[in-house]
Amino acid sequence: MQRRDEISLLDAAELLEMPLETLGRLAEEGKVKSRRGAGEMYFVREEVESLRRRQIEEVRAAEAILR
């Protein structure tokens, strides 16, 4: 069962625009906090939001370089 502070694998992959396999691998490598339960993988929402912020910062930095 999903907790309030968690996000499912599918929702996290969609939010991050990242393949499920890549996100699963990051979890297995311990680079993103996650847990398994009831046959599903869940991520700490705060971790996913942090990853998303980093993605946005990287895009903005790349755009600034191109200007």
PDB file of N, CA, C and O in Angstrom, chain B, residues numbered from 101:
ATOM      1  N   MET B 101       0.841  -1.184   0.000  1.00  0.00           N
ATOM      2  CA  MET B 101       0.000   0.000   0.000  1.00  0.00           C
ATOM      3  C   MET B 101       0.888   1.250   0.000  1.00  0.00           C
ATOM      4  O   MET B 101       1.865   1.342   0.742  1.00  0.00           O
ATOM      5  N   GLN B 102       0.526   2.179  -0.830  1.00  0.00           N
ATOM      6  CA  GLN B 102       1.303   3.402  -0.974  1.00  0.00           C
ATOM      7  C   GLN B 102       1.045   4.343   0.200  1.00  0.00           C
ATOM      8  O   GLN B 102      -0.098   4.585   0.589  1.00  0.00           O
ATOM      9  N   ARG B 103       2.124   4.860   0.745  1.00  0.00           N
ATOM     10  CA  ARG B 103       2.030   5.818   1.849  1.00  0.00           C
ATOM     11  C   ARG B 103       1.915   7.231   1.301  1.00  0.00           C
ATOM     12  O   ARG B 103       2.157   7.472   0.118  1.00  0.00           O
ATOM     13  N   ARG B 104       1.549   8.149   2.159  1.00  0.00           N
ATOM     14  CA  ARG B 104       1.362   9.536   1.752  1.00  0.00           C
ATOM     15  C   ARG B 104       2.628  10.184   1.214  1.00  0.00           C
ATOM     16  O   ARG B 104       2.571  11.012   0.304  1.00  0.00           O
ATOM     17  N   ASP B 105       3.765   9.808   1.776  1.00  0.00           N
ATOM     18  CA  ASP B 105       5.035  10.422   1.377  1.00  0.00           C
ATOM     19  C   ASP B 105       5.742   9.653   0.268  1.00  0.00           C
ATOM     20  O   ASP B 105       6.934   9.849   0.034  1.00  0.00           O
ATOM     21  N   GLU B 106       5.009   8.780  -0.413  1.00  0.00           N
ATOM     22  CA  GLU B 106       5.607   7.952  -1.461  1.00  0.00           C
ATOM     23  C   GLU B 106       4.926   8.194  -2.805  1.00  0.00           C
ATOM     24  O   GLU B 106       3.826   8.739  -2.896  1.00  0.00           O
ATOM     25  N   ILE B 107       5.634   7.763  -3.830  1.00  0.00           N
ATOM     26  CA  ILE B 107       5.129   7.834  -5.195  1.00  0.00           C
ATOM     27  C   ILE B 107       5.452   6.489  -5.852  1.00  0.00           C
ATOM     28  O   ILE B 107       6.513   5.916  -5.606  1.00  0.00           O
ATOM     29  N   SER B 108       4.555   5.998  -6.670  1.00  0.00           N
ATOM     30  CA  SER B 108       4.756   4.690  -7.294  1.00  0.00           C
ATOM     31  C   SER B 108       5.817   4.763  -8.390  1.00  0.00           C
ATOM     32  O   SER B 108       6.154   5.842  -8.877  1.00  0.00           O
ATOM     33  N   LEU B 109       6.325   3.618  -8.759  1.00  0.00           N
ATOM     34  CA  LEU B 109       7.324   3.525  -9.824  1.00  0.00           C
ATOM     35  C   LEU B 109       6.793   4.148 -11.110  1.00  0.00           C
ATOM     36  O   LEU B 109       7.499   4.923 -11.756  1.00  0.00           O
ATOM     37  N   LEU B 110       5.569   3.824 -11.487  1.00  0.00           N
ATOM     38  CA  LEU B 110       5.006   4.361 -12.725  1.00  0.00           C
ATOM     39  C   LEU B 110       4.855   5.877 -12.674  1.00  0.00           C
ATOM     40  O   LEU B 110       5.187   6.571 -13.636  1.00  0.00           O
ATOM     41  N   ASP B 111       4.357   6.387 -11.557  1.00  0.00           N
ATOM     42  CA  ASP B 111       4.199   7.839 -11.425  1.00  0.00           C
ATOM     43  C   ASP B 111       5.547   8.556 -11.414  1.00  0.00           C
ATOM     44  O   ASP B 111       5.695   9.626 -12.004  1.00  0.00           O
ATOM     45  N   ALA B 112       6.519   7.960 -10.743  1.00  0.00           N
ATOM     46  CA  ALA B 112       7.855   8.564 -10.694  1.00  0.00           C
ATOM     47  C   ALA B 112       8.494   8.580 -12.081  1.00  0.00           C
ATOM     48  O   ALA B 112       9.091   9.578 -12.484  1.00  0.00           O
ATOM     49  N   ALA B 113       8.366   7.476 -12.805  1.00  0.00           N
ATOM     50  CA  ALA B 113       8.936   7.399 -14.149  1.00  0.00           C
ATOM     51  C   ALA B 113       8.296   8.438 -15.072  1.00  0.00           C
ATOM     52  O   ALA B 113       8.977   9.064 -15.884  1.00  0.00           O
ATOM     53  N   GLU B 114       6.995   8.609 -14.940  1.00  0.00           N
ATOM     54  CA  GLU B 114       6.288   9.596 -15.764  1.00  0.00           C
ATOM     55  C   GLU B 114       6.723  11.014 -15.405  1.00  0.00           C
ATOM     56  O   GLU B 114       6.997  11.822 -16.292  1.00  0.00           O
ATOM     57  N   LEU B 115       6.786  11.317 -14.122  1.00  0.00           N
ATOM     58  CA  LEU B 115       7.186  12.650 -13.665  1.00  0.00           C
ATOM     59  C   LEU B 115       8.601  12.991 -14.126  1.00  0.00           C
ATOM     60  O   LEU B 115       8.874  14.116 -14.546  1.00  0.00           O
ATOM     61  N   LEU B 116       9.493  12.008 -14.042  1.00  0.00           N
ATOM     62  CA  LEU B 116      10.894  12.241 -14.394  1.00  0.00           C
ATOM     63  C   LEU B 116      11.175  12.044 -15.879  1.00  0.00           C
ATOM     64  O   LEU B 116      12.281  12.304 -16.353  1.00  0.00           O
ATOM     65  N   GLU B 117      10.155  11.580 -16.610  1.00  0.00           N
ATOM     66  CA  GLU B 117      10.334  11.258 -18.030  1.00  0.00           C
ATOM     67  C   GLU B 117      11.534  10.334 -18.197  1.00  0.00           C
ATOM     68  O   GLU B 117      12.429  10.581 -19.006  1.00  0.00           O
ATOM     69  N   MET B 118      11.525   9.266 -17.412  1.00  0.00           N
ATOM     70  CA  MET B 118      12.638   8.326 -17.345  1.00  0.00           C
ATOM     71  C   MET B 118      12.090   6.908 -17.549  1.00  0.00           C
ATOM     72  O   MET B 118      11.037   6.579 -17.002  1.00  0.00           O
ATOM     73  N   PRO B 119      12.770   6.075 -18.311  1.00  0.00           N
ATOM     74  CA  PRO B 119      12.309   4.692 -18.480  1.00  0.00           C
ATOM     75  C   PRO B 119      12.229   3.960 -17.136  1.00  0.00           C
ATOM     76  O   PRO B 119      13.037   4.197 -16.238  1.00  0.00           O
ATOM     77  N   LEU B 120      11.256   3.083 -17.018  1.00  0.00           N
ATOM     78  CA  LEU B 120      11.074   2.309 -15.789  1.00  0.00           C
ATOM     79  C   LEU B 120      12.349   1.568 -15.407  1.00  0.00           C
ATOM     80  O   LEU B 120      12.716   1.508 -14.233  1.00  0.00           O
ATOM     81  N   GLU B 121      13.019   1.006 -16.408  1.00  0.00           N
ATOM     82  CA  GLU B 121      14.228   0.228 -16.155  1.00  0.00           C
ATOM     83  C   GLU B 121      15.325   1.096 -15.531  1.00  0.00           C
ATOM     84  O   GLU B 121      16.026   0.663 -14.617  1.00  0.00           O
ATOM     85  N   THR B 122      15.460   2.302 -16.026  1.00  0.00           N
ATOM     86  CA  THR B 122      16.485   3.214 -15.507  1.00  0.00           C
ATOM     87  C   THR B 122      16.187   3.588 -14.065  1.00  0.00           C
ATOM     88  O   THR B 122      17.080   3.579 -13.218  1.00  0.00           O
ATOM     89  N   LEU B 123      14.954   3.909 -13.794  1.00  0.00           N
ATOM     90  CA  LEU B 123      14.564   4.283 -12.437  1.00  0.00           C
ATOM     91  C   LEU B 123      14.712   3.095 -11.493  1.00  0.00           C
ATOM     92  O   LEU B 123      15.167   3.256 -10.360  1.00  0.00           O
ATOM     93  N   GLY B 124      14.335   1.914 -11.948  1.00  0.00           N
ATOM     94  CA  GLY B 124      14.507   0.704 -11.137  1.00  0.00           C
ATOM     95  C   GLY B 124      15.973   0.431 -10.841  1.00  0.00           C
ATOM     96  O   GLY B 124      16.320   0.023  -9.732  1.00  0.00           O
ATOM     97  N   ARG B 125      16.828   0.652 -11.825  1.00  0.00           N
ATOM     98  CA  ARG B 125      18.259   0.442 -11.639  1.00  0.00           C
ATOM     99  C   ARG B 125      18.830   1.442 -10.621  1.00  0.00           C
ATOM    100  O   ARG B 125      19.656   1.070  -9.788  1.00  0.00           O
ATOM    101  N   LEU B 126      18.401   2.682 -10.685  1.00  0.00           N
ATOM    102  CA  LEU B 126      18.841   3.682  -9.713  1.00  0.00           C
ATOM    103  C   LEU B 126      18.444   3.252  -8.294  1.00  0.00           C
ATOM    104  O   LEU B 126      19.212   3.424  -7.347  1.00  0.00           O
ATOM    105  N   ALA B 127      17.254   2.701  -8.165  1.00  0.00           N
ATOM    106  CA  ALA B 127      16.794   2.226  -6.854  1.00  0.00           C
ATOM    107  C   ALA B 127      17.636   1.046  -6.376  1.00  0.00           C
ATOM    108  O   ALA B 127      18.025   0.988  -5.209  1.00  0.00           O
ATOM    109  N   GLU B 128      17.916   0.113  -7.271  1.00  0.00           N
ATOM    110  CA  GLU B 128      18.729  -1.054  -6.915  1.00  0.00           C
ATOM    111  C   GLU B 128      20.138  -0.650  -6.509  1.00  0.00           C
ATOM    112  O   GLU B 128      20.743  -1.277  -5.640  1.00  0.00           O
ATOM    113  N   GLU B 129      20.660   0.396  -7.139  1.00  0.00           N
ATOM    114  CA  GLU B 129      22.005   0.883  -6.824  1.00  0.00           C
ATOM    115  C   GLU B 129      22.017   1.757  -5.578  1.00  0.00           C
ATOM    116  O   GLU B 129      23.081   2.186  -5.131  1.00  0.00           O
ATOM    117  N   GLY B 130      20.834   2.027  -5.010  1.00  0.00           N
ATOM    118  CA  GLY B 130      20.743   2.828  -3.805  1.00  0.00           C
ATOM    119  C   GLY B 130      20.868   4.319  -4.043  1.00  0.00           C
ATOM    120  O   GLY B 130      21.100   5.078  -3.102  1.00  0.00           O
ATOM    121  N   LYS B 131      20.718   4.750  -5.284  1.00  0.00           N
ATOM    122  CA  LYS B 131      20.839   6.174  -5.601  1.00  0.00           C
ATOM    123  C   LYS B 131      19.532   6.933  -5.383  1.00  0.00           C
ATOM    124  O   LYS B 131      19.518   8.163  -5.362  1.00  0.00           O
ATOM    125  N   VAL B 132      18.440   6.194  -5.223  1.00  0.00           N
ATOM    126  CA  VAL B 132      17.132   6.770  -4.932  1.00  0.00           C
ATOM    127  C   VAL B 132      16.493   5.890  -3.861  1.00  0.00           C
ATOM    128  O   VAL B 132      16.447   4.668  -4.004  1.00  0.00           O
ATOM    129  N   LYS B 133      16.003   6.505  -2.794  1.00  0.00           N
ATOM    130  CA  LYS B 133      15.369   5.735  -1.723  1.00  0.00           C
ATOM    131  C   LYS B 133      14.073   5.121  -2.232  1.00  0.00           C
ATOM    132  O   LYS B 133      13.238   5.802  -2.826  1.00  0.00           O
ATOM    133  N   SER B 134      13.921   3.827  -1.989  1.00  0.00           N
ATOM    134  CA  SER B 134      12.729   3.133  -2.436  1.00  0.00           C
ATOM    135  C   SER B 134      12.431   1.958  -1.511  1.00  0.00           C
ATOM    136  O   SER B 134      13.239   1.579  -0.663  1.00  0.00           O
ATOM    137  N   ARG B 135      11.247   1.399  -1.706  1.00  0.00           N
ATOM    138  CA  ARG B 135      10.885   0.183  -0.997  1.00  0.00           C
ATOM    139  C   ARG B 135       9.966  -0.627  -1.889  1.00  0.00           C
ATOM    140  O   ARG B 135       9.306  -0.097  -2.783  1.00  0.00           O
ATOM    141  N   ARG B 136       9.940  -1.908  -1.627  1.00  0.00           N
ATOM    142  CA  ARG B 136       9.041  -2.791  -2.358  1.00  0.00           C
ATOM    143  C   ARG B 136       7.941  -3.239  -1.406  1.00  0.00           C
ATOM    144  O   ARG B 136       8.184  -3.493  -0.227  1.00  0.00           O
ATOM    145  N   GLY B 137       6.729  -3.331  -1.939  1.00  0.00           N
ATOM    146  CA  GLY B 137       5.605  -3.783  -1.147  1.00  0.00           C
ATOM    147  C   GLY B 137       4.460  -4.180  -2.050  1.00  0.00           C
ATOM    148  O   GLY B 137       4.136  -3.468  -3.000  1.00  0.00           O
ATOM    149  N   ALA B 138       3.847  -5.307  -1.761  1.00  0.00           N
ATOM    150  CA  ALA B 138       2.698  -5.800  -2.532  1.00  0.00           C
ATOM    151  C   ALA B 138       3.012  -5.885  -4.024  1.00  0.00           C
ATOM    152  O   ALA B 138       2.164  -5.585  -4.863  1.00  0.00           O
ATOM    153  N   GLY B 139       4.231  -6.295  -4.342  1.00  0.00           N
ATOM    154  CA  GLY B 139       4.621  -6.452  -5.739  1.00  0.00           C
ATOM    155  C   GLY B 139       4.885  -5.153  -6.472  1.00  0.00           C
ATOM    156  O   GLY B 139       5.055  -5.158  -7.691  1.00  0.00           O
ATOM    157  N   GLU B 140       4.924  -4.056  -5.766  1.00  0.00           N
ATOM    158  CA  GLU B 140       5.157  -2.742  -6.363  1.00  0.00           C
ATOM    159  C   GLU B 140       6.420  -2.124  -5.784  1.00  0.00           C
ATOM    160  O   GLU B 140       6.903  -2.539  -4.730  1.00  0.00           O
ATOM    161  N   MET B 141       6.945  -1.137  -6.478  1.00  0.00           N
ATOM    162  CA  MET B 141       8.084  -0.378  -5.985  1.00  0.00           C
ATOM    163  C   MET B 141       7.609   1.043  -5.737  1.00  0.00           C
ATOM    164  O   MET B 141       6.930   1.640  -6.572  1.00  0.00           O
ATOM    165  N   TYR B 142       7.972   1.574  -4.586  1.00  0.00           N
ATOM    166  CA  TYR B 142       7.583   2.925  -4.214  1.00  0.00           C
ATOM    167  C   TYR B 142       8.826   3.739  -3.906  1.00  0.00           C
ATOM    168  O   TYR B 142       9.828   3.214  -3.421  1.00  0.00           O
ATOM    169  N   PHE B 143       8.744   5.032  -4.198  1.00  0.00           N
ATOM    170  CA  PHE B 143       9.852   5.938  -3.965  1.00  0.00           C
ATOM    171  C   PHE B 143       9.421   7.024  -2.997  1.00  0.00           C
ATOM    172  O   PHE B 143       8.251   7.404  -2.951  1.00  0.00           O
ATOM    173  N   VAL B 144      10.370   7.517  -2.229  1.00  0.00           N
ATOM    174  CA  VAL B 144      10.088   8.637  -1.336  1.00  0.00           C
ATOM    175  C   VAL B 144       9.839   9.851  -2.224  1.00  0.00           C
ATOM    176  O   VAL B 144      10.695  10.238  -3.021  1.00  0.00           O
ATOM    177  N   ARG B 145       8.678  10.437  -2.080  1.00  0.00           N
ATOM    178  CA  ARG B 145       8.266  11.560  -2.931  1.00  0.00           C
ATOM    179  C   ARG B 145       9.304  12.681  -2.928  1.00  0.00           C
ATOM    180  O   ARG B 145       9.583  13.272  -3.971  1.00  0.00           O
ATOM    181  N   GLU B 146       9.864  12.967  -1.786  1.00  0.00           N
ATOM    182  CA  GLU B 146      10.876  14.018  -1.659  1.00  0.00           C
ATOM    183  C   GLU B 146      12.098  13.724  -2.538  1.00  0.00           C
ATOM    184  O   GLU B 146      12.669  14.634  -3.140  1.00  0.00           O
ATOM    185  N   GLU B 147      12.493  12.454  -2.606  1.00  0.00           N
ATOM    186  CA  GLU B 147      13.638  12.054  -3.441  1.00  0.00           C
ATOM    187  C   GLU B 147      13.333  12.286  -4.922  1.00  0.00           C
ATOM    188  O   GLU B 147      14.171  12.800  -5.664  1.00  0.00           O
ATOM    189  N   VAL B 148      12.136  11.907  -5.339  1.00  0.00           N
ATOM    190  CA  VAL B 148      11.742  12.065  -6.745  1.00  0.00           C
ATOM    191  C   VAL B 148      11.663  13.544  -7.094  1.00  0.00           C
ATOM    192  O   VAL B 148      12.111  13.953  -8.165  1.00  0.00           O
ATOM    193  N   GLU B 149      11.101  14.340  -6.207  1.00  0.00           N
ATOM    194  CA  GLU B 149      11.018  15.780  -6.456  1.00  0.00           C
ATOM    195  C   GLU B 149      12.404  16.412  -6.527  1.00  0.00           C
ATOM    196  O   GLU B 149      12.624  17.338  -7.307  1.00  0.00           O
ATOM    197  N   SER B 150      13.335  15.920  -5.722  1.00  0.00           N
ATOM    198  CA  SER B 150      14.708  16.407  -5.750  1.00  0.00           C
ATOM    199  C   SER B 150      15.365  16.061  -7.091  1.00  0.00           C
ATOM    200  O   SER B 150      16.057  16.892  -7.680  1.00  0.00           O
ATOM    201  N   LEU B 151      15.147  14.839  -7.564  1.00  0.00           N
ATOM    202  CA  LEU B 151      15.679  14.439  -8.871  1.00  0.00           C
ATOM    203  C   LEU B 151      15.111  15.338  -9.965  1.00  0.00           C
ATOM    204  O   LEU B 151      15.835  15.755 -10.869  1.00  0.00           O
ATOM    205  N   ARG B 152      13.831  15.631  -9.885  1.00  0.00           N
ATOM    206  CA  ARG B 152      13.181  16.469 -10.886  1.00  0.00           C
ATOM    207  C   ARG B 152      13.780  17.878 -10.885  1.00  0.00           C
ATOM    208  O   ARG B 152      14.026  18.455 -11.944  1.00  0.00           O
ATOM    209  N   ARG B 153      14.011  18.425  -9.692  1.00  0.00           N
ATOM    210  CA  ARG B 153      14.624  19.756  -9.600  1.00  0.00           C
ATOM    211  C   ARG B 153      16.017  19.757 -10.233  1.00  0.00           C
ATOM    212  O   ARG B 153      16.392  20.707 -10.920  1.00  0.00           O
ATOM    213  N   ARG B 154      16.783  18.680  -9.993  1.00  0.00           N
ATOM    214  CA  ARG B 154      18.125  18.598 -10.596  1.00  0.00           C
ATOM    215  C   ARG B 154      18.042  18.531 -12.106  1.00  0.00           C
ATOM    216  O   ARG B 154      18.848  19.148 -12.802  1.00  0.00           O
ATOM    217  N   GLN B 155      17.062  17.779 -12.627  1.00  0.00           N
ATOM    218  CA  GLN B 155      16.889  17.704 -14.073  1.00  0.00           C
ATOM    219  C   GLN B 155      16.612  19.094 -14.644  1.00  0.00           C
ATOM    220  O   GLN B 155      17.188  19.477 -15.662  1.00  0.00           O
ATOM    221  N   ILE B 156      15.742  19.834 -13.998  1.00  0.00           N
ATOM    222  CA  ILE B 156      15.391  21.183 -14.459  1.00  0.00           C
ATOM    223  C   ILE B 156      16.609  22.093 -14.422  1.00  0.00           C
ATOM    224  O   ILE B 156      16.842  22.863 -15.354  1.00  0.00           O
ATOM    225  N   GLU B 157      17.390  22.007 -13.343  1.00  0.00           N
ATOM    226  CA  GLU B 157      18.600  22.825 -13.230  1.00  0.00           C
ATOM    227  C   GLU B 157      19.599  22.492 -14.338  1.00  0.00           C
ATOM    228  O   GLU B 157      20.232  23.391 -14.893  1.00  0.00           O
ATOM    229  N   GLU B 158      19.744  21.207 -14.661  1.00  0.00           N
ATOM    230  CA  GLU B 158      20.667  20.798 -15.721  1.00  0.00           C
ATOM    231  C   GLU B 158      20.215  21.346 -17.075  1.00  0.00           C
ATOM    232  O   GLU B 158      21.042  21.803 -17.864  1.00  0.00           O
ATOM    233  N   VAL B 159      18.927  21.302 -17.345  1.00  0.00           N
ATOM    234  CA  VAL B 159      18.400  21.825 -18.613  1.00  0.00           C
ATOM    235  C   VAL B 159      18.633  23.328 -18.688  1.00  0.00           C
ATOM    236  O   VAL B 159      19.057  23.844 -19.722  1.00  0.00           O
ATOM    237  N   ARG B 160      18.358  24.024 -17.602  1.00  0.00           N
ATOM    238  CA  ARG B 160      18.557  25.481 -17.590  1.00  0.00           C
ATOM    239  C   ARG B 160      20.024  25.833 -17.782  1.00  0.00           C
ATOM    240  O   ARG B 160      20.344  26.784 -18.496  1.00  0.00           O
ATOM    241  N   ALA B 161      20.911  25.084 -17.158  1.00  0.00           N
ATOM    242  CA  ALA B 161      22.348  25.335 -17.313  1.00  0.00           C
ATOM    243  C   ALA B 161      22.771  25.097 -18.763  1.00  0.00           C
ATOM    244  O   ALA B 161      23.545  25.874 -19.322  1.00  0.00           O
ATOM    245  N   ALA B 162      22.267  24.033 -19.363  1.00  0.00           N
ATOM    246  CA  ALA B 162      22.600  23.738 -20.756  1.00  0.00           C
ATOM    247  C   ALA B 162      22.067  24.825 -21.681  1.00  0.00           C
ATOM    248  O   ALA B 162      22.737  25.215 -22.637  1.00  0.00           O
ATOM    249  N   GLU B 163      20.873  25.309 -21.400  1.00  0.00           N
ATOM    250  CA  GLU B 163      20.296  26.389 -22.223  1.00  0.00           C
ATOM    251  C   GLU B 163      21.108  27.675 -22.077  1.00  0.00           C
ATOM    252  O   GLU B 163      21.293  28.408 -23.049  1.00  0.00           O
ATOM    253  N   ALA B 164      21.587  27.947 -20.878  1.00  0.00           N
ATOM    254  CA  ALA B 164      22.390  29.148 -20.654  1.00  0.00           C
ATOM    255  C   ALA B 164      23.697  29.081 -21.423  1.00  0.00           C
ATOM    256  O   ALA B 164      24.172  30.102 -21.921  1.00  0.00           O
ATOM    257  N   ILE B 165      24.285  27.896 -21.529  1.00  0.00           N
ATOM    258  CA  ILE B 165      25.526  27.732 -22.258  1.00  0.00           C
ATOM    259  C   ILE B 165      25.302  27.976 -23.756  1.00  0.00           C
ATOM    260  O   ILE B 165      26.158  28.540 -24.437  1.00  0.00           O
ATOM    261  N   LEU B 166      24.144  27.544 -24.253  1.00  0.00           N
ATOM    262  CA  LEU B 166      23.841  27.673 -25.672  1.00  0.00           C
ATOM    263  C   LEU B 166      23.544  29.115 -26.099  1.00  0.00           C
ATOM    264  O   LEU B 166      23.584  29.434 -27.287  1.00  0.00           O
ATOM    265  N   ARG B 167      23.255  29.963 -25.149  1.00  0.00           N
ATOM    266  CA  ARG B 167      22.906  31.360 -25.473  1.00  0.00           C
ATOM    267  C   ARG B 167      24.078  32.185 -25.804  1.00  0.00           C
ATOM    268  O   ARG B 167      23.935  33.372 -26.095  1.00  0.00           O
TER     269      ARG B 167
END
